[in-house]
Amino acid sequence: MSHSSVPLGTYPTPLEPAPRLAAALGLGPGDLWIKRDDLTGLGGGGNKIRKLEWTVGAALAEGADTLVTTGAPQSNHARLTAAAAARLGLDTVLVLRGSPGASRSGNLALDGLFGARLAWAGDVDRAGLDAAAAEVCARLRARGARPALIPFGGSGVQGARGYVRCGEELDEQLPELRTVVVALGSGGTMAGLVAALGAGSVLGVDVGALADPAAAVAEFAAPLTTEQVTAEGLRVRRDQVGAGYAALTGPVTQALRLAARTEGLVLDPIYTGRALAGLQAAVRDGDVRPGEKTVFVHTGGLPGLFGHPDAVAFAEEGAAAFEG
């Protein structure tokens, strides 16, 4: 496996204090910091860029001319894969779960703007989605193309290397940090942070993307550190999934409003909204305590807010009529 990387983002991303949000959560004014990985630059920003630097770097080293990846219709990873391909002069095929619908908003609009081609896989599970992607790659090869299949969510040992670098940035920016809070989806972001900072320093909030996300984190992190990493030794909260990955929950709506109205910070309904709801719960039950430095990793995802009808309706309802 190639360990080549290709520069796609702008680093280090800022680390900003969030005193008003900290106070609202029950922390001290100097306790909470936001790692702005929504400001990585390319394609609207987000955490997937750090992973793509490594996964696309490996694809280029192998001579690929087309990137193929999988995801849900509003996948941030798919959007940024398309953006990376556009910057590098590559073609993209996004293999998405479901069928084309009336909505082309959010990440889907940007997929089209970046020139991606979409292959809809229908109502399939993860294995079915992987099979559809393999079929797309076979058809591309039959036409003479050189496709590279980028992993689901960009996650794997290769992609997690990007978050080892993020952990190193955090160690330099705030050496006294106690806990880093991050959304846990396909596992690669948390894995890299665990490899860099240690399992005890990273709290992952499960968003419902995988049946066993802790196992994925341990698998991806283990080759990147000399420390022993086990699924059982990770700090993972699984209390924010609600009715499932795509569902907008009550705690998440509260978190979206809280971040926006205390810090002008926009979160998304699937990942960062759940992560903040998880942080709020962790403060309530004493897992994250006042007097300790806590970093919330903002992994991006703003286009997904505009692609989620329930979240858009909730946000619009927050604008009160002026009665003056």
KAPEQUI-V546275 format. One record per residue. N is the residue number from 1. SS is DSSP state (alpha for helix, beta for strand, coil for the rest). PSI is psi in whole degrees, 0 to 359 (NA if undefined). Layout:
n={N	N}
ss={SS	SS}
psi={PSI	PSI}
//
This chain:
n={1	2	3	4	5	6	7	8	9	10	11	12	13	14	15	16	17	18	19	20	21	22	23	24	25	26	27	28	29	30	31	32	33	34	35	36	37	38	39	40	41	42	43	44	45	46	47	48	49	50	51	52	53	54	55	56	57	58	59	60	61	62	63	64	65	66	67	68	69	70	71	72	73	74	75	76	77	78	79	80	81	82	83	84	85	86	87	88	89	90	91	92	93	94	95	96	97	98	99	100	101	102	103	104	105	106	107	108	109	110	111	112	113	114	115	116	117	118	119	120	121	122	123	124	125	126	127	128	129	130	131	132	133	134	135	136	137	138	139	140	141	142	143	144	145	146	147	148	149	150	151	152	153	154	155	156	157	158	159	160	161	162	163	164	165	166	167	168	169	170	171	172	173	174	175	176	177	178	179	180	181	182	183	184	185	186	187	188	189	190	191	192	193	194	195	196	197	198	199	200	201	202	203	204	205	206	207	208	209	210	211	212	213	214	215	216	217	218	219	220	221	222	223	224	225	226	227	228	229	230	231	232	233	234	235	236	237	238	239	240	241	242	243	244	245	246	247	248	249	250	251	252	253	254	255	256	257	258	259	260	261	262	263	264	265	266	267	268	269	270	271	272	273	274	275	276	277	278	279	280	281	282	283	284	285	286	287	288	289	290	291	292	293	294	295	296	297	298	299	300	301	302	303	304	305	306	307	308	309	310	311	312	313	314	315	316	317	318	319	320	321	322	323	324}
ss={coil	coil	coil	coil	coil	coil	coil	coil	coil	coil	coil	coil	coil	coil	beta	beta	beta	coil	alpha	alpha	alpha	alpha	alpha	alpha	alpha	coil	coil	coil	coil	coil	coil	beta	beta	beta	beta	beta	alpha	alpha	alpha	coil	coil	alpha	alpha	alpha	coil	coil	coil	alpha	alpha	alpha	alpha	alpha	alpha	alpha	alpha	alpha	alpha	alpha	alpha	alpha	alpha	coil	coil	coil	coil	beta	beta	beta	beta	beta	beta	coil	coil	coil	coil	alpha	alpha	alpha	alpha	alpha	alpha	alpha	alpha	alpha	alpha	alpha	alpha	alpha	coil	coil	beta	beta	beta	beta	beta	beta	coil	beta	coil	coil	coil	coil	coil	coil	coil	coil	alpha	alpha	alpha	alpha	alpha	alpha	alpha	coil	coil	coil	beta	beta	beta	beta	coil	beta	coil	coil	coil	alpha	alpha	alpha	alpha	alpha	alpha	alpha	alpha	alpha	alpha	alpha	alpha	alpha	alpha	alpha	alpha	alpha	coil	coil	coil	coil	beta	beta	beta	coil	coil	alpha	alpha	alpha	coil	coil	alpha	alpha	alpha	alpha	alpha	alpha	alpha	alpha	alpha	alpha	alpha	alpha	alpha	alpha	alpha	alpha	alpha	coil	coil	coil	beta	beta	beta	beta	beta	beta	beta	beta	coil	coil	coil	alpha	alpha	alpha	alpha	alpha	alpha	alpha	alpha	alpha	alpha	coil	alpha	alpha	alpha	beta	beta	beta	beta	beta	coil	coil	coil	coil	coil	coil	alpha	alpha	alpha	alpha	alpha	alpha	alpha	alpha	alpha	alpha	coil	coil	coil	coil	coil	coil	coil	coil	alpha	alpha	alpha	coil	beta	beta	beta	coil	coil	coil	coil	coil	coil	coil	coil	coil	coil	coil	coil	alpha	alpha	alpha	alpha	alpha	alpha	alpha	alpha	alpha	alpha	alpha	alpha	alpha	alpha	coil	coil	coil	coil	coil	coil	coil	coil	alpha	alpha	alpha	alpha	alpha	alpha	alpha	alpha	alpha	alpha	alpha	alpha	alpha	coil	coil	coil	coil	coil	coil	coil	coil	beta	beta	beta	beta	beta	beta	coil	coil	coil	alpha	alpha	alpha	alpha	alpha	coil	coil	alpha	alpha	alpha	alpha	alpha	alpha	alpha	alpha	alpha	coil	coil	coil	coil	coil	coil	coil}
psi={132	142	26	147	158	132	126	338	180	119	161	148	152	153	113	140	150	69	324	321	320	313	320	331	347	18	167	158	337	12	336	133	148	120	112	67	5	351	33	349	282	136	26	358	171	168	337	340	318	322	318	332	326	316	320	326	317	321	318	321	335	4	21	147	357	133	131	133	173	164	182	165	324	29	123	322	317	316	316	334	317	320	318	318	318	316	325	2	29	160	160	138	124	120	108	142	142	198	155	133	193	327	133	31	182	223	329	322	319	325	314	320	324	354	17	149	141	134	113	127	353	192	85	159	186	318	320	323	317	321	320	321	320	322	319	316	319	318	321	316	323	334	0	3	165	81	149	129	113	131	154	124	5	10	144	181	318	308	327	338	328	328	347	316	321	317	322	321	313	321	326	322	325	76	335	12	145	315	134	123	130	147	140	104	265	352	339	324	309	322	314	319	320	317	325	322	346	147	327	345	356	124	115	134	111	132	357	16	330	154	325	75	329	322	321	317	313	319	318	327	325	316	351	3	155	347	149	128	124	155	322	335	2	153	104	130	132	24	8	9	324	225	357	170	313	354	142	118	163	311	327	319	320	320	318	313	318	312	319	321	349	326	2	29	125	122	173	161	346	313	287	329	317	322	318	321	322	321	318	316	323	326	318	320	8	6	330	126	150	149	353	144	122	136	128	120	114	105	8	207	11	317	330	332	316	347	5	101	320	321	320	316	316	314	317	325	342	348	106	151	142	125	8	NA}
//
